[in-house]
């Protein structure tokens, strides 16, 4: 399981299948990562709930952000 916290200002923990009703909010999204994919540009995407195209939620890490760590 991967838990992504947005800017450490997290107010709520929500299951991945309820994210659509929380647009514009800071929240921790919880769920089982079904697939991880790194694009040719170096961005890493993770699909929660099921593999693409049936995922419940998709998150990503940009190559720029990864290089800044």
DSSP file (Angstrom, degrees, kcal/mol; ACC not computed):
  #  RESIDUE AA STRUCTURE BP1 BP2  ACC     N-H-->O    O-->H-N    N-H-->O    O-->H-N    TCO  KAPPA ALPHA  PHI   PSI    X-CA   Y-CA   Z-CA
    1    1 A X              0   0    0      0, 0.0     2,-0.4     0, 0.0    31,-0.2   0.000 360.0 360.0 360.0 136.4    0.0    0.0    0.0
    2    2 A X        -     0   0    0     29,-0.8     2,-0.5     2,-0.0    29,-0.4  -0.952 360.0-161.5-112.0 134.5    1.2    3.5   -0.8
    3    3 A X        -     0   0    0     -2,-0.4     2,-0.6    27,-0.1    27,-0.1  -0.977   5.5-162.3-116.3 122.7   -0.1    6.5    1.1
    4    4 A X  B     -A   29   0A   0     25,-0.9    25,-1.0    -2,-0.5     2,-0.5  -0.915   1.4-162.7-108.0 120.5    0.4    9.9   -0.5
    5    5 A X        -     0   0    0     -2,-0.6     2,-0.8    23,-0.2    23,-0.2  -0.882  16.7-133.3-103.0 132.6    0.1   12.9    1.6
    6    6 A X  S >  S-     0   0    0     -2,-0.5     3,-1.8    21,-0.4    -2,-0.0  -0.761  75.1 -35.3 -90.0 110.7   -0.5   16.3   -0.1
    7    7 A X  T 3  S-     0   0    0     -2,-0.8    -1,-0.2     1,-0.3    19,-0.0   0.671  96.7 -84.8  55.7  22.2    1.8   19.0    1.2
    8    8 A X  T 3  S+     0   0    0      1,-0.1    -1,-0.3    -3,-0.1    -2,-0.0   0.665 110.9 108.3  56.0  17.3    1.6   17.6    4.8
    9    9 A X    <   +     0   0    0     -3,-1.8    17,-0.2    18,-0.1    -1,-0.1  -0.020  46.0 158.9-106.7  27.1   -1.7   19.6    5.2
   10   10 A X        +     0   0    0      1,-0.2    17,-0.2    17,-0.1     3,-0.1  -0.278  17.9 171.8 -61.4 129.5   -3.8   16.5    5.1
   11   11 A X        +     0   0    0     15,-1.1     2,-0.3     1,-0.2    16,-0.2   0.664  62.9  24.6-106.7 -27.1   -7.2   16.8    6.7
   12   12 A X  E     -b   27   0A   0     14,-0.5    16,-3.2     2,-0.0     2,-0.5  -0.956  59.4-138.7-142.1 154.5   -8.8   13.5    5.8
   13   13 A X  E     +b   28   0A   0     -2,-0.3     2,-0.4    14,-0.2    16,-0.2  -0.980  33.1 177.5-112.7 124.3   -8.0    9.9    4.9
   14   14 A X  E     -b   29   0A   0     14,-3.0    16,-2.4    -2,-0.5     2,-0.1  -0.963  32.0-111.7-131.4 145.1  -10.1    8.6    2.1
   15   15 A X  E >   -b   30   0A   0     -2,-0.4     3,-2.2    14,-0.2     4,-0.2  -0.417  37.2-112.8 -67.0 149.9  -10.3    5.4    0.1
   16   16 A X  G >  S+     0   0    0     14,-2.0     3,-1.4     1,-0.3     4,-0.3   0.811 113.7  62.8 -55.6 -34.0   -9.3    5.7   -3.5
   17   17 A X  G 3  S+     0   0    0      1,-0.3    -1,-0.3     2,-0.1     3,-0.1   0.527 102.3  51.4 -74.7  -2.9  -12.8    5.0   -4.8
   18   18 A X  G X  S+     0   0    0     -3,-2.2     3,-1.0     1,-0.1    -1,-0.3   0.284  77.2 101.6-110.4   8.9  -14.1    8.2   -3.1
   19   19 A X  G X   +     0   0    0     -3,-1.4     3,-2.3     1,-0.2    -2,-0.1   0.821  68.5  68.0 -65.7 -31.3  -11.6   10.7   -4.4
   20   20 A X  G >  S+     0   0    0      1,-0.3     3,-0.7    -4,-0.3    -1,-0.2   0.791  98.4  52.7 -60.8 -27.0  -13.9   12.1   -7.1
   21   21 A X  G <  S+     0   0    0     -3,-1.0    -1,-0.3     1,-0.2    -2,-0.2   0.332 105.6  56.4 -90.7   9.4  -16.0   13.7   -4.3
   22   22 A X  G X   +     0   0    0     -3,-2.3     3,-1.9     3,-0.1    -1,-0.2   0.033  69.1 151.0-126.6  26.3  -13.0   15.3   -2.7
   23   23 A X  T <  S+     0   0    0     -3,-0.7     3,-0.1     1,-0.3    -3,-0.0  -0.376  71.2  20.7 -61.8 133.6  -11.6   17.4   -5.7
   24   24 A X  T 3  S+     0   0    0      1,-0.3     2,-0.3    -2,-0.1    -1,-0.3   0.406 103.0 109.4  88.1  -1.6   -9.8   20.5   -4.4
   25   25 A X  S <  S-     0   0    0     -3,-1.9     2,-0.5   -15,-0.0    -1,-0.3  -0.730  71.4-119.9-104.1 155.0   -9.3   19.1   -0.9
   26   26 A X        +     0   0    0     -2,-0.3   -15,-1.1   -17,-0.2   -14,-0.5  -0.831  52.2 147.0 -88.3 129.0   -6.0   18.0    0.8
   27   27 A X  E     - b   0  12A   0     -2,-0.5     2,-0.6   -17,-0.2   -21,-0.4  -0.988  51.3-112.2-157.2 159.4   -6.4   14.4    1.7
   28   28 A X  E     - b   0  13A   0    -16,-3.2   -14,-3.0    -2,-0.3     2,-0.5  -0.894  32.6-148.5 -95.5 124.3   -4.5   11.1    2.1
   29   29 A X  E     -Ab   4  14A   0    -25,-1.0   -25,-0.9    -2,-0.6     2,-0.4  -0.832  14.7-165.3 -97.7 127.9   -5.6    8.6   -0.5
   30   30 A X  E     + b   0  15A   0    -16,-2.4   -14,-2.0    -2,-0.5     2,-0.3  -0.906  27.5 106.1-117.2 141.3   -5.4    5.0    0.6
   31   31 A X        -     0   0    0    -29,-0.4   -29,-0.8    -2,-0.4     2,-0.5  -0.938  65.2 -70.4 170.8 173.5   -5.6    1.8   -1.5
   32   32 A X        -     0   0    0     -2,-0.3    17,-2.4   -31,-0.2     2,-0.6  -0.729  44.3-127.5 -88.1 128.0   -3.7   -1.1   -2.9
   33   33 A X  E     +C   48   0B   0     -2,-0.5    15,-0.3    15,-0.2     3,-0.1  -0.653  28.8 177.5 -77.3 119.4   -1.3   -0.3   -5.7
   34   34 A X  E     +     0   0B   0     13,-2.7     2,-0.3    -2,-0.6    17,-0.2   0.706  63.6  10.4 -94.6 -24.3   -2.2   -2.5   -8.7
   35   35 A X  E     -C   47   0B   0     12,-1.4    12,-2.9    15,-0.2     2,-0.4  -0.985  53.4-161.5-159.3 141.4    0.3   -1.2  -11.2
   36   36 A X  E     -C   46   0B   0     -2,-0.3     2,-0.4    10,-0.2    10,-0.2  -0.996  16.0-179.6-126.9 134.7    3.3    1.1  -11.5
   37   37 A X  E     -C   45   0B   0      8,-2.9     8,-3.6    -2,-0.4     2,-0.5  -0.999  16.3-155.7-137.2 133.4    4.5    2.5  -14.8
   38   38 A X  E     -C   44   0B   0     -2,-0.4     6,-0.2     6,-0.3    -2,-0.0  -0.951  21.7-140.2-109.6 123.0    7.5    4.7  -15.6
   39   39 A X    >   -     0   0    0      4,-3.0     3,-1.7    -2,-0.5     0, 0.0  -0.192  27.6-103.5 -74.9 168.7    7.0    6.7  -18.9
   40   40 A X  T 3  S+     0   0    0      1,-0.3    -1,-0.1     2,-0.1    -2,-0.0   0.790 123.8  59.3 -61.3 -27.4    9.8    7.4  -21.4
   41   41 A X  T 3  S-     0   0    0      2,-0.1    -1,-0.3     1,-0.0    22,-0.1   0.553 121.8-109.0 -78.8  -7.8   10.0   10.9  -20.0
   42   42 A X  S <  S+     0   0    0     -3,-1.7     2,-0.3     1,-0.3    -2,-0.1   0.475  72.2 138.6  95.5   2.2   10.8    9.4  -16.6
   43   43 A X        -     0   0    0     19,-0.1    -4,-3.0    20,-0.1     2,-0.5  -0.641  44.6-141.8 -80.6 138.4    7.5   10.2  -14.8
   44   44 A X  E     -CD  38  61B   0     17,-2.6    17,-2.9    -2,-0.3     2,-0.4  -0.899  16.2-168.8-108.0 125.1    6.3    7.3  -12.6
   45   45 A X  E     -CD  37  60B   0     -8,-3.6    -8,-2.9    -2,-0.5     2,-0.4  -0.863   3.2-163.4-109.9 142.3    2.5    6.6  -12.4
   46   46 A X  E     -CD  36  59B   0     13,-2.7    13,-2.4    -2,-0.4     2,-0.5  -0.995   6.7-151.9-129.0 132.3    0.8    4.3  -10.0
   47   47 A X  E     -CD  35  58B   0    -12,-2.9   -13,-2.7    -2,-0.4   -12,-1.4  -0.869  10.0-156.1-103.9 129.6   -2.7    2.9  -10.4
   48   48 A X  E    S+CD  33  57B   0      9,-3.1     8,-2.7    -2,-0.5     9,-1.4  -0.857  70.7  14.3-106.5 138.1   -4.7    2.1   -7.3
   49   49 A X  S    S-     0   0    0    -17,-2.4     2,-0.3    -2,-0.4    -1,-0.1  -0.245 128.4  -1.7  99.1 -44.8   -7.5   -0.4   -7.3
   50   50 A X  S    S-     0   0    0     -2,-0.3   -16,-0.3     7,-0.2   -15,-0.2  -0.966  84.9 -81.6-166.0 164.9   -6.8   -2.1  -10.6
   51   51 A X  S >  S-     0   0    0     -2,-0.3     3,-2.2   -17,-0.2   -16,-0.0  -0.374  74.4 -46.1 -72.3 156.2   -4.5   -1.9  -13.6
   52   52 A X  T 3  S+     0   0    0      1,-0.3    -1,-0.1     2,-0.2    -5,-0.0  -0.355 124.5  24.0 -56.6 136.6   -5.0    0.7  -16.3
   53   53 A X  T 3  S+     0   0    0     -3,-0.1    -1,-0.3     2,-0.1    -2,-0.1  -0.904 126.2  48.5 -99.7  16.5   -7.6    1.4  -17.7
   54   54 A X  S <  S+     0   0    0     -3,-2.2    -2,-0.2    -7,-0.0    -3,-0.1   0.172  78.6 134.5-104.4  17.7   -9.8    0.1  -14.9
   55   55 A X        -     0   0    0      1,-0.1    -6,-0.2    -6,-0.1     3,-0.1  -0.244  50.2-148.0 -67.6 154.3   -8.0    1.9  -12.0
   56   56 A X  S    S+     0   0    0     -8,-2.7     2,-0.3     1,-0.3    -7,-0.2   0.796  83.4   7.3 -86.6 -34.8   -9.9    3.8   -9.3
   57   57 A X  E     -D   48   0B   0     -9,-1.4    -9,-3.1    -7,-0.2     2,-0.4  -0.995  62.2-157.3-149.9 141.6   -7.2    6.4   -8.8
   58   58 A X  E     +D   47   0B   0     -2,-0.3     2,-0.3   -11,-0.2   -11,-0.2  -0.993  14.2 177.0-123.6 130.3   -3.9    7.3  -10.6
   59   59 A X  E     -D   46   0B   0    -13,-2.4   -13,-2.7    -2,-0.4     2,-0.3  -0.802   8.3-162.7-119.6 166.7   -1.1    9.2   -8.9
   60   60 A X  E     -D   45   0B   0     -2,-0.3     2,-0.5   -15,-0.2   -15,-0.2  -0.997  19.6-145.5-150.8 157.0    2.3   10.2  -10.2
   61   61 A X  E     -D   44   0B   0    -17,-2.9   -17,-2.6    -2,-0.3     2,-0.2  -0.993  29.3-136.0-117.1 123.0    5.7   11.3   -9.3
   62   62 A X     >  -     0   0    0     -2,-0.5     4,-2.3   -19,-0.2     5,-0.2  -0.500  15.9-123.1 -78.9 150.2    7.3   13.7  -11.8
   63   63 A X  H  > S+     0   0    0      1,-0.2     4,-2.3     2,-0.2     5,-0.2   0.871 113.1  55.7 -58.3 -38.1   10.9   13.2  -12.8
   64   64 A X  H  > S+     0   0    0      1,-0.2     4,-1.1     2,-0.2    -1,-0.2   0.926 109.0  45.8 -61.4 -45.9   11.7   16.7  -11.7
   65   65 A X  H  4 S+     0   0    0      1,-0.2     4,-0.5     2,-0.2     3,-0.2   0.888 112.1  51.3 -65.2 -39.6   10.3   16.1   -8.2
   66   66 A X  H >< S+     0   0    0     -4,-2.3     3,-1.1     1,-0.2    -1,-0.2   0.899 109.1  50.9 -64.6 -40.5   12.2   12.8   -7.9
   67   67 A X  H 3< S+     0   0    0     -4,-2.3    -1,-0.2     1,-0.2    -2,-0.2   0.747 104.3  59.1 -69.9 -22.8   15.4   14.4   -8.9
   68   68 A X  T 3<        0   0    0     -4,-1.1    -1,-0.2    -3,-0.2    -2,-0.2   0.570 360.0 360.0 -81.5  -9.0   14.9   17.1   -6.2
   69   69 A X    <         0   0    0     -3,-1.1    -1,-0.2    -4,-0.5    -2,-0.1   0.488 360.0 360.0 -77.2 360.0   14.8   14.6   -3.4
